[in-house]
Amino acid sequence: MSEQRNPNQPQRRRRKPRRPKWVTNKFTYTLWRNWPLIRFVLVCLLLLSLALSLVTCSARAIGKLFKGDDQPSESTPAVSGPAETTVPPETTEPEPEPDELMRRADELAMGYDYDGAIDLLSTSSYYSANSKYQDRVKQYEADSQKLVKWDDMQNITHVFFHTLVVDNERCFDGDYREDGYNLYMTTIPEFLKMMESMYERGYVLVSPYDVAYEYVDENGQTRMKYGEIWLPEGKTPFVMSQDDVNYYGYMIGDIDPDFERPAVPHADGDGFAHKIIIGEDGYPTCEYMDANGQIHVGSYDLVPILEDFIREHPDFSYRGARAILGMTGYEGVFGYRTKPAYEDDLGTEAYQKECEDAKAVAQCLRDHGWILASHTYGHPSYGVISAEKVEADSDEWERTVQPIIGDCDIILYPNGSDIEGISKYTFDNPKFAALYADGYRYFYNVDSHVAWQQLGEDYFRGGRRNLDGYRMWHTPKKVADLFDVDEVFDPDRPTPVPSL
């Protein structure tokens, strides 16, 4: 849609001073937030008007004083000389070879982006003389006519995971962390079986920006509206996210309860990946240390595993959609120890490398369609702490994490703890006012229903379903629309799974 913004460039606003009491609705809120800019623009326009008046008067006076035969008359156009500077020619990437261009177009079409595929081929220099291109465009046009508009935008399910278990034996080893892993984690075989089942049942991964997005209305007001999703008959859209994409020290064998020093992976870790890196093929992948202390590179967590699955099943992703990745900040992100307090332990040079490597990974993820989000700085339950603590935590996230991963407009509430009941958010809620001022527009809690969504005038809010040990063991019927628990449940998982 022409008015939909690029999801890889989410908007995020810097924190402003606390709002005064007279700000009671969105109009006055917007006016107050933008008053410095409005005042600046008005002053600039006034100064510009005065400057133009002075220039015009001066030009007329000088013209009258110095006008001569060598001046061009009104009927004789002035001849200007060559420009003092020349603009260098635009440099463009060479057009791919015909077969490569066809491959790219087919990839777009398999992800239901027929318009993009048609445009890619029809605008190429090969098109007019290439009958294969012309036939393929006709096929794309015919296939696009078979798409059906999804008519239930208010009920799109959203599933989420934590870090996936690589080594069941190390994870479920009977220590005091086993119960938590059993409740909240999903094993790699379980995840793969879930994806296979959902694929077979016609589910297609979509972006939250496909579900709802910001636009500017005819009055210049920023609003939120439902999008349009076009899929073949029988396909069902869904959204996915992953929490805590940080690779905490306790998971990788380096426990520091005060988080005062940077964690490093150990052979006695609990069987999880410890870092996202950029693979040799340019795609995000993971590092994993086994029980012998050997580091392996490969598909050891959700990001590379889902990438592999989509490469094998490109029709599982709608127009290149990937999952939302939520990060805290108190140990760094993606397994890199980017917390500013760690600079003293690591040394300036090593710390800066951690930050630069993490930034490169963040860009790589965005380039491949992944959406980066806040999971708050310290993982507190926003629903039960004060508005002042919410604001302080959000400030700390903005100070320490945003410079690494970039701007974002999505927040995944830790522990599913929402800042409001089922009623709509308003600016009378100081927690919402603070988070909105920080640029958040998408707010996700945790809900066991198939789908729960709330579209406000200027925000989108939704529930997420945890597909983990607790959900499969205690309420298997609540995921029956996605998969059969008996076919998915990992036999290595200890039973009974504990209660919350």
JOGI-V266216 format. One record per residue. N is the residue number from 1. SS is DSSP state (H for helix, E for strand, L for the rest). Layout:
BEGIN
N/SS
N/SS
END
This chain:
BEGIN
1/L
2/L
3/L
4/L
5/L
6/L
7/L
8/L
9/L
10/L
11/L
12/L
13/L
14/L
15/L
16/L
17/L
18/L
19/L
20/L
21/L
22/L
23/L
24/L
25/L
26/H
27/H
28/H
29/H
30/H
31/H
32/H
33/H
34/H
35/H
36/H
37/H
38/H
39/H
40/H
41/H
42/H
43/H
44/H
45/H
46/H
47/H
48/H
49/H
50/H
51/H
52/H
53/H
54/H
55/H
56/H
57/H
58/H
59/H
60/H
61/H
62/H
63/H
64/H
65/H
66/H
67/L
68/L
69/L
70/L
71/L
72/L
73/L
74/L
75/L
76/L
77/L
78/L
79/L
80/L
81/L
82/L
83/L
84/L
85/L
86/L
87/L
88/L
89/L
90/L
91/L
92/L
93/L
94/L
95/L
96/L
97/L
98/H
99/H
100/H
101/H
102/H
103/H
104/H
105/H
106/H
107/H
108/H
109/H
110/H
111/L
112/L
113/L
114/H
115/H
116/H
117/H
118/H
119/H
120/H
121/H
122/H
123/L
124/L
125/L
126/L
127/H
128/H
129/H
130/L
131/H
132/H
133/H
134/H
135/H
136/H
137/H
138/H
139/H
140/H
141/H
142/H
143/H
144/H
145/L
146/L
147/E
148/E
149/E
150/L
151/L
152/L
153/L
154/L
155/L
156/L
157/E
158/E
159/E
160/E
161/E
162/L
163/L
164/E
165/E
166/L
167/L
168/H
169/H
170/H
171/H
172/L
173/L
174/L
175/L
176/L
177/L
178/H
179/H
180/H
181/H
182/H
183/H
184/H
185/L
186/E
187/E
188/H
189/H
190/H
191/H
192/H
193/H
194/H
195/H
196/H
197/H
198/H
199/H
200/H
201/L
202/L
203/E
204/E
205/E
206/L
207/L
208/H
209/H
210/H
211/H
212/E
213/E
214/E
215/E
216/E
217/L
218/L
219/L
220/L
221/L
222/E
223/E
224/E
225/E
226/E
227/L
228/L
229/L
230/E
231/E
232/E
233/L
234/L
235/L
236/E
237/E
238/E
239/E
240/E
241/E
242/E
243/L
244/L
245/L
246/L
247/L
248/L
249/H
250/H
251/H
252/H
253/L
254/L
255/L
256/L
257/L
258/L
259/L
260/L
261/L
262/L
263/L
264/L
265/L
266/L
267/L
268/L
269/L
270/L
271/L
272/L
273/L
274/L
275/E
276/E
277/E
278/E
279/L
280/L
281/L
282/L
283/L
284/E
285/E
286/E
287/E
288/E
289/E
290/L
291/L
292/L
293/L
294/L
295/E
296/E
297/E
298/E
299/L
300/L
301/L
302/H
303/H
304/H
305/H
306/H
307/H
308/H
309/H
310/H
311/H
312/H
313/L
314/H
315/H
316/H
317/E
318/H
319/H
320/H
321/L
322/L
323/L
324/E
325/E
326/E
327/E
328/L
329/L
330/L
331/L
332/L
333/E
334/L
335/L
336/E
337/L
338/L
339/L
340/H
341/H
342/H
343/H
344/H
345/H
346/H
347/L
348/H
349/H
350/H
351/H
352/H
353/H
354/H
355/H
356/H
357/H
358/H
359/H
360/H
361/H
362/H
363/H
364/H
365/H
366/H
367/H
368/L
369/L
370/L
371/E
372/E
373/E
374/E
375/L
376/L
377/L
378/L
379/L
380/L
381/L
382/L
383/L
384/L
385/L
386/L
387/H
388/H
389/H
390/H
391/H
392/H
393/H
394/H
395/H
396/H
397/H
398/H
399/H
400/H
401/L
402/H
403/H
404/H
405/H
406/L
407/L
408/L
409/L
410/E
411/E
412/E
413/L
414/H
415/H
416/H
417/L
418/L
419/L
420/L
421/L
422/L
423/L
424/L
425/L
426/L
427/L
428/L
429/L
430/H
431/H
432/H
433/H
434/H
435/H
436/H
437/H
438/L
439/L
440/L
441/L
442/E
443/E
444/E
445/L
446/L
447/L
448/L
449/L
450/L
451/L
452/L
453/E
454/E
455/E
456/L
457/L
458/L
459/L
460/E
461/E
462/E
463/L
464/L
465/E
466/E
467/L
468/L
469/H
470/H
471/H
472/H
473/H
474/H
475/L
476/H
477/H
478/H
479/H
480/L
481/L
482/L
483/L
484/L
485/H
486/H
487/H
488/H
489/L
490/L
491/L
492/L
493/L
494/L
495/L
496/L
497/L
498/L
499/L
500/L
END
